[in-house]
Amino acid sequence: MTDHPAAAAAAAALIRDLAGATRDPRDAYGSPADVASVTESLRELARHLEDALKHLARHVDHRDDWATTDAAQPPRYASGKIRSANAQARNTARALEQAVEALDRLRPAP
């Protein structure tokens, strides 16, 4: 057994903490560069999430020793759902890239 479930839970907790710390826009960030930096990091996270989901779907596809409790939804159904999440992560990464590009054009007001 790997420690991947624990690592994923820890990553989720860090993102949850980031979301909580940035809830109030009046004191969350000091400059557009700070927002761009965090957005860039989230873009990287989305890319890594995309990769992880791709690997998970492949893992499910290559397991022929797993059974299902619902004959109408074989293991391939689960990998299809993971692939859908993978596509959404890819779209999120693209959207965050566009956000970073827009944020890079902002400067603090004089």
A tleap script that builds the chain and sets N, CA, C and O, in Angstrom:
source leaprc.protein.ff14SB
mol = sequence {
  NMET THR ASP HIE PRO ALA ALA ALA ALA ALA
  ALA ALA ALA LEU ILE ARG ASP LEU ALA GLY
  ALA THR ARG ASP PRO ARG ASP ALA TYR GLY
  SER PRO ALA ASP VAL ALA SER VAL THR GLU
  SER LEU ARG GLU LEU ALA ARG HIE LEU GLU
  ASP ALA LEU LYS HIE LEU ALA ARG HIE VAL
  ASP HIE ARG ASP ASP TRP ALA THR THR ASP
  ALA ALA GLN PRO PRO ARG TYR ALA SER GLY
  LYS ILE ARG SER ALA ASN ALA GLN ALA ARG
  ASN THR ALA ARG ALA LEU GLU GLN ALA VAL
  GLU ALA LEU ASP ARG LEU ARG PRO ALA CPRO
}
set mol.1.N position { 0.843 -1.187 0.000 }
set mol.1.CA position { 0.000 0.000 0.000 }
set mol.1.C position { 0.881 1.240 0.000 }
set mol.1.O position { 1.865 1.310 0.737 }
set mol.2.N position { 0.535 2.199 -0.810 }
set mol.2.CA position { 1.303 3.429 -0.903 }
set mol.2.C position { 0.756 4.471 0.066 }
set mol.2.O position { -0.304 4.293 0.667 }
set mol.3.N position { 1.492 5.545 0.201 }
set mol.3.CA position { 1.018 6.654 1.026 }
set mol.3.C position { 0.344 7.726 0.166 }
set mol.3.O position { 0.158 8.853 0.623 }
set mol.4.N position { -0.023 7.385 -1.077 }
set mol.4.CA position { -0.654 8.349 -1.973 }
set mol.4.C position { -1.972 8.898 -1.433 }
set mol.4.O position { -2.210 10.099 -1.556 }
set mol.5.N position { -2.840 8.074 -0.841 }
set mol.5.CA position { -4.070 8.654 -0.279 }
set mol.5.C position { -3.780 9.715 0.789 }
set mol.5.O position { -4.447 10.749 0.833 }
set mol.6.N position { -2.806 9.466 1.632 }
set mol.6.CA position { -2.456 10.443 2.669 }
set mol.6.C position { -1.853 11.701 2.053 }
set mol.6.O position { -2.141 12.810 2.503 }
set mol.7.N position { -1.025 11.540 1.034 }
set mol.7.CA position { -0.423 12.700 0.370 }
set mol.7.C position { -1.498 13.541 -0.314 }
set mol.7.O position { -1.457 14.770 -0.252 }
set mol.8.N position { -2.452 12.892 -0.960 }
set mol.8.CA position { -3.540 13.624 -1.617 }
set mol.8.C position { -4.385 14.366 -0.581 }
set mol.8.O position { -4.802 15.500 -0.816 }
set mol.9.N position { -4.637 13.732 0.557 }
set mol.9.CA position { -5.408 14.390 1.620 }
set mol.9.C position { -4.655 15.595 2.175 }
set mol.9.O position { -5.264 16.624 2.467 }
set mol.10.N position { -3.342 15.477 2.321 }
set mol.10.CA position { -2.535 16.596 2.816 }
set mol.10.C position { -2.548 17.754 1.822 }
set mol.10.O position { -2.646 18.915 2.219 }
set mol.11.N position { -2.451 17.439 0.534 }
set mol.11.CA position { -2.503 18.490 -0.493 }
set mol.11.C position { -3.854 19.196 -0.469 }
set mol.11.O position { -3.921 20.420 -0.584 }
set mol.12.N position { -4.926 18.427 -0.321 }
set mol.12.CA position { -6.258 19.025 -0.254 }
set mol.12.C position { -6.380 19.940 0.966 }
set mol.12.O position { -6.998 21.002 0.890 }
set mol.13.N position { -5.801 19.533 2.069 }
set mol.13.CA position { -5.846 20.362 3.283 }
set mol.13.C position { -5.092 21.674 3.076 }
set mol.13.O position { -5.539 22.723 3.541 }
set mol.14.N position { -3.964 21.626 2.389 }
set mol.14.CA position { -3.208 22.853 2.115 }
set mol.14.C position { -4.004 23.809 1.236 }
set mol.14.O position { -4.018 25.015 1.484 }
set mol.15.N position { -4.661 23.285 0.222 }
set mol.15.CA position { -5.473 24.127 -0.660 }
set mol.15.C position { -6.659 24.700 0.110 }
set mol.15.O position { -7.018 25.863 -0.074 }
set mol.16.N position { -7.264 23.893 0.965 }
set mol.16.CA position { -8.374 24.378 1.792 }
set mol.16.C position { -7.890 25.527 2.683 }
set mol.16.O position { -8.594 26.525 2.838 }
set mol.17.N position { -6.692 25.394 3.272 }
set mol.17.CA position { -6.136 26.459 4.101 }
set mol.17.C position { -5.862 27.720 3.283 }
set mol.17.O position { -6.101 28.833 3.752 }
set mol.18.N position { -5.360 27.542 2.057 }
set mol.18.CA position { -5.119 28.689 1.177 }
set mol.18.C position { -6.429 29.405 0.876 }
set mol.18.O position { -6.499 30.633 0.921 }
set mol.19.N position { -7.458 28.635 0.570 }
set mol.19.CA position { -8.759 29.239 0.280 }
set mol.19.C position { -9.283 30.012 1.484 }
set mol.19.O position { -9.834 31.101 1.331 }
set mol.20.N position { -9.115 29.463 2.662 }
set mol.20.CA position { -9.569 30.149 3.871 }
set mol.20.C position { -8.769 31.406 4.153 }
set mol.20.O position { -9.330 32.414 4.583 }
set mol.21.N position { -7.475 31.361 3.918 }
set mol.21.CA position { -6.607 32.507 4.200 }
set mol.21.C position { -6.832 33.650 3.227 }
set mol.21.O position { -6.513 34.798 3.535 }
set mol.22.N position { -7.371 33.352 2.070 }
set mol.22.CA position { -7.558 34.392 1.052 }
set mol.22.C position { -9.018 34.793 0.896 }
set mol.22.O position { -9.390 35.408 -0.103 }
set mol.23.N position { -9.836 34.454 1.867 }
set mol.23.CA position { -11.266 34.742 1.787 }
set mol.23.C position { -11.558 36.247 1.756 }
set mol.23.O position { -12.432 36.685 1.007 }
set mol.24.N position { -10.857 37.022 2.538 }
set mol.24.CA position { -11.104 38.469 2.599 }
set mol.24.C position { -10.163 39.186 1.633 }
set mol.24.O position { -8.961 39.250 1.889 }
set mol.25.N position { -10.680 39.725 0.533 }
set mol.25.CA position { -9.816 40.346 -0.477 }
set mol.25.C position { -9.102 41.606 -0.003 }
set mol.25.O position { -8.138 42.038 -0.634 }
set mol.26.N position { -9.557 42.203 1.098 }
set mol.26.CA position { -8.917 43.438 1.565 }
set mol.26.C position { -7.534 43.204 2.148 }
set mol.26.O position { -6.695 44.105 2.144 }
set mol.27.N position { -7.289 41.990 2.653 }
set mol.27.CA position { -5.978 41.780 3.254 }
set mol.27.C position { -5.294 40.488 2.789 }
set mol.27.O position { -4.313 40.053 3.392 }
set mol.28.N position { -5.796 39.895 1.745 }
set mol.28.CA position { -5.221 38.634 1.291 }
set mol.28.C position { -3.943 38.839 0.488 }
set mol.28.O position { -2.992 38.073 0.643 }
set mol.29.N position { -3.901 39.840 -0.352 }
set mol.29.CA position { -2.758 40.036 -1.244 }
set mol.29.C position { -2.351 41.504 -1.277 }
set mol.29.O position { -3.187 42.401 -1.167 }
set mol.30.N position { -1.051 41.726 -1.431 }
set mol.30.CA position { -0.548 43.087 -1.456 }
set mol.30.C position { -0.422 43.687 -2.843 }
set mol.30.O position { -0.353 44.907 -2.991 }
set mol.31.N position { -0.391 42.839 -3.861 }
set mol.31.CA position { -0.179 43.363 -5.215 }
set mol.31.C position { -0.717 42.385 -6.252 }
set mol.31.O position { -0.948 41.212 -5.957 }
set mol.32.N position { -0.913 42.886 -7.480 }
set mol.32.CA position { -1.311 41.987 -8.563 }
set mol.32.C position { -0.278 40.870 -8.781 }
set mol.32.O position { -0.635 39.763 -9.184 }
set mol.33.N position { 0.990 41.162 -8.516 }
set mol.33.CA position { 2.034 40.143 -8.681 }
set mol.33.C position { 1.826 38.986 -7.703 }
set mol.33.O position { 2.081 37.831 -8.044 }
set mol.34.N position { 1.364 39.295 -6.487 }
set mol.34.CA position { 1.070 38.242 -5.517 }
set mol.34.C position { -0.066 37.346 -6.014 }
set mol.34.O position { 0.004 36.121 -5.912 }
set mol.35.N position { -1.108 37.974 -6.550 }
set mol.35.CA position { -2.240 37.212 -7.079 }
set mol.35.C position { -1.778 36.360 -8.259 }
set mol.35.O position { -2.151 35.193 -8.374 }
set mol.36.N position { -0.966 36.949 -9.129 }
set mol.36.CA position { -0.457 36.207 -10.285 }
set mol.36.C position { 0.396 35.023 -9.844 }
set mol.36.O position { 0.317 33.946 -10.434 }
set mol.37.N position { 1.198 35.216 -8.824 }
set mol.37.CA position { 2.056 34.143 -8.332 }
set mol.37.C position { 1.241 32.975 -7.788 }
set mol.37.O position { 1.535 31.819 -8.091 }
set mol.38.N position { 0.230 33.269 -6.996 }
set mol.38.CA position { -0.622 32.216 -6.452 }
set mol.38.C position { -1.396 31.540 -7.583 }
set mol.38.O position { -1.548 30.318 -7.590 }
set mol.39.N position { -1.885 32.333 -8.536 }
set mol.39.CA position { -2.625 31.770 -9.666 }
set mol.39.C position { -1.729 30.858 -10.491 }
set mol.39.O position { -2.168 29.797 -10.937 }
set mol.40.N position { -0.486 31.255 -10.697 }
set mol.40.CA position { 0.476 30.422 -11.423 }
set mol.40.C position { 0.708 29.099 -10.690 }
set mol.40.O position { 0.783 28.042 -11.317 }
set mol.41.N position { 0.820 29.161 -9.387 }
set mol.41.CA position { 1.006 27.934 -8.612 }
set mol.41.C position { -0.220 27.030 -8.707 }
set mol.41.O position { -0.088 25.809 -8.788 }
set mol.42.N position { -1.395 27.618 -8.697 }
set mol.42.CA position { -2.612 26.829 -8.852 }
set mol.42.C position { -2.688 26.207 -10.249 }
set mol.42.O position { -3.196 25.097 -10.406 }
set mol.43.N position { -2.191 26.911 -11.254 }
set mol.43.CA position { -2.129 26.364 -12.608 }
set mol.43.C position { -1.229 25.127 -12.629 }
set mol.43.O position { -1.561 24.108 -13.234 }
set mol.44.N position { -0.089 25.239 -11.958 }
set mol.44.CA position { 0.814 24.080 -11.878 }
set mol.44.C position { 0.134 22.924 -11.146 }
set mol.44.O position { 0.270 21.765 -11.537 }
set mol.45.N position { -0.583 23.245 -10.102 }
set mol.45.CA position { -1.324 22.220 -9.379 }
set mol.45.C position { -2.325 21.541 -10.302 }
set mol.45.O position { -2.452 20.317 -10.279 }
set mol.46.N position { -3.035 22.314 -11.111 }
set mol.46.CA position { -4.008 21.743 -12.048 }
set mol.46.C position { -3.322 20.829 -13.057 }
set mol.46.O position { -3.863 19.784 -13.419 }
set mol.47.N position { -2.144 21.215 -13.507 }
set mol.47.CA position { -1.404 20.359 -14.449 }
set mol.47.C position { -0.991 19.045 -13.781 }
set mol.47.O position { -1.080 17.980 -14.393 }
set mol.48.N position { -0.546 19.121 -12.546 }
set mol.48.CA position { -0.176 17.899 -11.830 }
set mol.48.C position { -1.409 17.036 -11.553 }
set mol.48.O position { -1.348 15.808 -11.622 }
set mol.49.N position { -2.517 17.687 -11.240 }
set mol.49.CA position { -3.764 16.961 -11.036 }
set mol.49.C position { -4.165 16.246 -12.321 }
set mol.49.O position { -4.599 15.094 -12.289 }
set mol.50.N position { -4.021 16.928 -13.439 }
set mol.50.CA position { -4.318 16.324 -14.736 }
set mol.50.C position { -3.474 15.058 -14.950 }
set mol.50.O position { -3.997 14.021 -15.357 }
set mol.51.N position { -2.189 15.150 -14.676 }
set mol.51.CA position { -1.302 13.991 -14.822 }
set mol.51.C position { -1.714 12.850 -13.888 }
set mol.51.O position { -1.770 11.692 -14.300 }
set mol.52.N position { -1.998 13.185 -12.641 }
set mol.52.CA position { -2.373 12.152 -11.674 }
set mol.52.C position { -3.660 11.448 -12.096 }
set mol.52.O position { -3.768 10.228 -11.977 }
set mol.53.N position { -4.618 12.200 -12.580 }
set mol.53.CA position { -5.879 11.603 -13.015 }
set mol.53.C position { -5.669 10.706 -14.232 }
set mol.53.O position { -6.297 9.654 -14.348 }
set mol.54.N position { -4.794 11.121 -15.129 }
set mol.54.CA position { -4.485 10.287 -16.295 }
set mol.54.C position { -3.897 8.953 -15.844 }
set mol.54.O position { -4.261 7.897 -16.363 }
set mol.55.N position { -2.986 9.009 -14.877 }
set mol.55.CA position { -2.371 7.788 -14.367 }
set mol.55.C position { -3.384 6.906 -13.644 }
set mol.55.O position { -3.351 5.682 -13.776 }
set mol.56.N position { -4.275 7.519 -12.886 }
set mol.56.CA position { -5.300 6.749 -12.179 }
set mol.56.C position { -6.217 6.024 -13.159 }
set mol.56.O position { -6.546 4.855 -12.957 }
set mol.57.N position { -6.631 6.715 -14.222 }
set mol.57.CA position { -7.500 6.086 -15.216 }
set mol.57.C position { -6.792 4.907 -15.873 }
set mol.57.O position { -7.392 3.852 -16.081 }
set mol.58.N position { -5.523 5.087 -16.197 }
set mol.58.CA position { -4.761 3.973 -16.784 }
set mol.58.C position { -4.685 2.794 -15.821 }
set mol.58.O position { -4.796 1.639 -16.231 }
set mol.59.N position { -4.496 3.093 -14.544 }
set mol.59.CA position { -4.412 2.032 -13.542 }
set mol.59.C position { -5.703 1.220 -13.515 }
set mol.59.O position { -5.668 -0.010 -13.519 }
set mol.60.N position { -6.834 1.905 -13.488 }
set mol.60.CA position { -8.121 1.206 -13.464 }
set mol.60.C position { -8.288 0.389 -14.745 }
set mol.60.O position { -8.773 -0.742 -14.700 }
set mol.61.N position { -7.887 0.955 -15.888 }
set mol.61.CA position { -8.018 0.246 -17.166 }
set mol.61.C position { -7.207 -1.042 -17.207 }
set mol.61.O position { -7.616 -2.011 -17.845 }
set mol.62.N position { -6.077 -1.060 -16.540 }
set mol.62.CA position { -5.197 -2.222 -16.592 }
set mol.62.C position { -5.466 -3.261 -15.503 }
set mol.62.O position { -4.784 -4.284 -15.447 }
set mol.63.N position { -6.429 -3.016 -14.659 }
set mol.63.CA position { -6.776 -3.983 -13.609 }
set mol.63.C position { -7.905 -4.864 -14.123 }
set mol.63.O position { -9.046 -4.414 -14.233 }
set mol.64.N position { -7.601 -6.083 -14.429 }
set mol.64.CA position { -8.646 -6.997 -14.861 }
set mol.64.C position { -9.115 -7.905 -13.721 }
set mol.64.O position { -9.932 -8.802 -13.929 }
set mol.65.N position { -8.597 -7.669 -12.533 }
set mol.65.CA position { -8.981 -8.490 -11.388 }
set mol.65.C position { -9.921 -7.751 -10.436 }
set mol.65.O position { -10.150 -8.207 -9.316 }
set mol.66.N position { -10.464 -6.616 -10.872 }
set mol.66.CA position { -11.412 -5.885 -10.043 }
set mol.66.C position { -12.829 -6.184 -10.494 }
set mol.66.O position { -13.119 -6.219 -11.690 }
set mol.67.N position { -13.696 -6.397 -9.541 }
set mol.67.CA position { -15.101 -6.660 -9.831 }
set mol.67.C position { -15.901 -5.394 -9.525 }
set mol.67.O position { -15.372 -4.421 -8.986 }
set mol.68.N position { -17.154 -5.426 -9.870 }
set mol.68.CA position { -18.027 -4.292 -9.604 }
set mol.68.C position { -19.287 -4.775 -8.910 }
set mol.68.O position { -19.691 -5.927 -9.067 }
set mol.69.N position { -19.897 -3.901 -8.153 }
set mol.69.CA position { -21.145 -4.253 -7.484 }
set mol.69.C position { -22.339 -3.993 -8.388 }
set mol.69.O position { -23.464 -4.364 -8.053 }
set mol.70.N position { -22.102 -3.356 -9.538 }
set mol.70.CA position { -23.184 -3.015 -10.469 }
set mol.70.C position { -22.748 -3.415 -11.871 }
set mol.70.O position { -21.864 -2.788 -12.456 }
set mol.71.N position { -23.360 -4.443 -12.401 }
set mol.71.CA position { -22.977 -4.952 -13.727 }
set mol.71.C position { -23.158 -3.899 -14.820 }
set mol.71.O position { -22.496 -3.963 -15.855 }
set mol.72.N position { -24.039 -2.944 -14.600 }
set mol.72.CA position { -24.257 -1.892 -15.595 }
set mol.72.C position { -23.116 -0.880 -15.616 }
set mol.72.O position { -22.995 -0.092 -16.554 }
set mol.73.N position { -22.282 -0.905 -14.583 }
set mol.73.CA position { -21.165 0.033 -14.500 }
set mol.73.C position { -19.873 -0.735 -14.241 }
set mol.73.O position { -19.421 -0.825 -13.100 }
set mol.74.N position { -19.281 -1.287 -15.295 }
set mol.74.CA position { -18.028 -2.026 -15.125 }
set mol.74.C position { -16.887 -1.093 -14.729 }
set mol.74.O position { -17.050 0.127 -14.757 }
set mol.75.N position { -15.731 -1.655 -14.359 }
set mol.75.CA position { -14.595 -0.807 -13.979 }
set mol.75.C position { -14.254 0.263 -15.020 }
set mol.75.O position { -13.786 1.345 -14.668 }
set mol.76.N position { -14.485 -0.035 -16.285 }
set mol.76.CA position { -14.220 0.973 -17.335 }
set mol.76.C position { -15.083 2.218 -17.142 }
set mol.76.O position { -14.673 3.321 -17.504 }
set mol.77.N position { -16.263 2.046 -16.578 }
set mol.77.CA position { -17.122 3.195 -16.288 }
set mol.77.C position { -16.404 4.144 -15.336 }
set mol.77.O position { -16.435 5.360 -15.522 }
set mol.78.N position { -15.761 3.588 -14.323 }
set mol.78.CA position { -15.023 4.408 -13.362 }
set mol.78.C position { -13.859 5.122 -14.039 }
set mol.78.O position { -13.614 6.300 -13.775 }
set mol.79.N position { -13.141 4.418 -14.909 }
set mol.79.CA position { -12.022 5.077 -15.580 }
set mol.79.C position { -12.529 6.179 -16.500 }
set mol.79.O position { -11.855 7.192 -16.683 }
set mol.80.N position { -13.703 5.993 -17.078 }
set mol.80.CA position { -14.292 7.045 -17.906 }
set mol.80.C position { -14.605 8.293 -17.089 }
set mol.80.O position { -14.395 9.416 -17.548 }
set mol.81.N position { -15.106 8.088 -15.883 }
set mol.81.CA position { -15.387 9.224 -14.996 }
set mol.81.C position { -14.085 9.932 -14.598 }
set mol.81.O position { -14.040 11.159 -14.504 }
set mol.82.N position { -13.034 9.148 -14.367 }
set mol.82.CA position { -11.733 9.752 -14.048 }
set mol.82.C position { -11.224 10.545 -15.245 }
set mol.82.O position { -10.670 11.632 -15.079 }
set mol.83.N position { -11.408 10.009 -16.450 }
set mol.83.CA position { -10.983 10.721 -17.667 }
set mol.83.C position { -11.763 12.026 -17.843 }
set mol.83.O position { -11.214 13.018 -18.323 }
set mol.84.N position { -13.034 12.026 -17.457 }
set mol.84.CA position { -13.820 13.266 -17.504 }
set mol.84.C position { -13.241 14.304 -16.547 }
set mol.84.O position { -13.128 15.481 -16.889 }
set mol.85.N position { -12.878 13.861 -15.354 }
set mol.85.CA position { -12.247 14.766 -14.391 }
set mol.85.C position { -10.902 15.264 -14.928 }
set mol.85.O position { -10.534 16.421 -14.723 }
set mol.86.N position { -10.177 14.384 -15.615 }
set mol.86.CA position { -8.904 14.751 -16.233 }
set mol.86.C position { -9.110 15.876 -17.242 }
set mol.86.O position { -8.338 16.835 -17.265 }
set mol.87.N position { -10.142 15.767 -18.072 }
set mol.87.CA position { -10.434 16.798 -19.067 }
set mol.87.C position { -10.784 18.123 -18.381 }
set mol.87.O position { -10.387 19.193 -18.842 }
set mol.88.N position { -11.521 18.041 -17.293 }
set mol.88.CA position { -11.860 19.264 -16.559 }
set mol.88.C position { -10.613 19.893 -15.944 }
set mol.88.O position { -10.484 21.117 -15.923 }
set mol.89.N position { -9.700 19.071 -15.446 }
set mol.89.CA position { -8.442 19.599 -14.901 }
set mol.89.C position { -7.638 20.273 -16.001 }
set mol.89.O position { -7.030 21.318 -15.771 }
set mol.90.N position { -7.626 19.684 -17.200 }
set mol.90.CA position { -6.925 20.292 -18.340 }
set mol.90.C position { -7.536 21.649 -18.680 }
set mol.90.O position { -6.815 22.614 -18.934 }
set mol.91.N position { -8.868 21.720 -18.685 }
set mol.91.CA position { -9.540 22.988 -18.963 }
set mol.91.C position { -9.249 24.013 -17.870 }
set mol.91.O position { -9.074 25.197 -18.156 }
set mol.92.N position { -9.198 23.563 -16.637 }
set mol.92.CA position { -8.875 24.457 -15.530 }
set mol.92.C position { -7.467 25.008 -15.681 }
set mol.92.O position { -7.239 26.200 -15.476 }
set mol.93.N position { -6.525 24.148 -16.040 }
set mol.93.CA position { -5.140 24.603 -16.238 }
set mol.93.C position { -5.079 25.659 -17.345 }
set mol.93.O position { -4.376 26.661 -17.213 }
set mol.94.N position { -5.807 25.435 -18.421 }
set mol.94.CA position { -5.827 26.412 -19.522 }
set mol.94.C position { -6.436 27.740 -19.074 }
set mol.94.O position { -5.916 28.811 -19.388 }
set mol.95.N position { -7.543 27.656 -18.337 }
set mol.95.CA position { -8.190 28.880 -17.858 }
set mol.95.C position { -7.280 29.635 -16.896 }
set mol.95.O position { -7.222 30.864 -16.934 }
set mol.96.N position { -6.572 28.914 -16.039 }
set mol.96.CA position { -5.647 29.572 -15.112 }
set mol.96.C position { -4.481 30.208 -15.868 }
set mol.96.O position { -3.993 31.267 -15.473 }
set mol.97.N position { -4.035 29.577 -16.937 }
set mol.97.CA position { -2.977 30.177 -17.765 }
set mol.97.C position { -3.446 31.511 -18.334 }
set mol.97.O position { -2.695 32.486 -18.338 }
set mol.98.N position { -4.667 31.556 -18.808 }
set mol.98.CA position { -5.224 32.809 -19.331 }
set mol.98.C position { -5.355 33.846 -18.219 }
set mol.98.O position { -5.111 35.032 -18.445 }
set mol.99.N position { -5.731 33.415 -17.038 }
set mol.99.CA position { -5.833 34.337 -15.908 }
set mol.99.C position { -4.466 34.909 -15.551 }
set mol.99.O position { -4.344 36.103 -15.277 }
set mol.100.N position { -3.439 34.067 -15.553 }
set mol.100.CA position { -2.087 34.543 -15.258 }
set mol.100.C position { -1.658 35.574 -16.290 }
set mol.100.O position { -1.071 36.598 -15.938 }
set mol.101.N position { -1.944 35.315 -17.550 }
set mol.101.CA position { -1.596 36.277 -18.603 }
set mol.101.C position { -2.285 37.622 -18.371 }
set mol.101.O position { -1.668 38.674 -18.541 }
set mol.102.N position { -3.557 37.591 -17.986 }
set mol.102.CA position { -4.285 38.830 -17.710 }
set mol.102.C position { -3.734 39.515 -16.464 }
set mol.102.O position { -3.599 40.738 -16.439 }
set mol.103.N position { -3.419 38.745 -15.440 }
set mol.103.CA position { -2.884 39.321 -14.201 }
set mol.103.C position { -1.504 39.937 -14.415 }
set mol.103.O position { -1.152 40.917 -13.760 }
set mol.104.N position { -0.729 39.370 -15.323 }
set mol.104.CA position { 0.603 39.916 -15.592 }
set mol.104.C position { 0.538 41.323 -16.165 }
set mol.104.O position { 1.531 42.051 -16.139 }
set mol.105.N position { -0.610 41.707 -16.677 }
set mol.105.CA position { -0.775 43.044 -17.242 }
set mol.105.C position { -1.207 44.080 -16.204 }
set mol.105.O position { -1.235 45.276 -16.496 }
set mol.106.N position { -1.540 43.628 -14.999 }
set mol.106.CA position { -1.991 44.550 -13.954 }
set mol.106.C position { -0.802 45.097 -13.157 }
set mol.106.O position { 0.216 44.428 -12.979 }
set mol.107.N position { -0.966 46.306 -12.699 }
set mol.107.CA position { 0.035 46.956 -11.838 }
set mol.107.C position { -0.714 47.654 -10.699 }
set mol.107.O position { -1.876 48.027 -10.861 }
set mol.108.N position { -0.063 47.829 -9.559 }
set mol.108.CA position { -0.710 48.573 -8.473 }
set mol.108.C position { -1.000 50.009 -8.909 }
set mol.108.O position { -0.216 50.620 -9.634 }
set mol.109.N position { -2.125 50.530 -8.461 }
set mol.109.CA position { -2.468 51.920 -8.772 }
set mol.109.C position { -1.532 52.855 -8.011 }
set mol.109.O position { -1.143 52.577 -6.876 }
set mol.110.N position { -1.175 53.969 -8.656 }
set mol.110.CA position { -0.279 54.918 -7.959 }
set mol.110.C position { -0.943 55.598 -6.786 }
set mol.110.O position { -0.317 56.415 -6.110 }
savepdb mol mol.pdb
quit
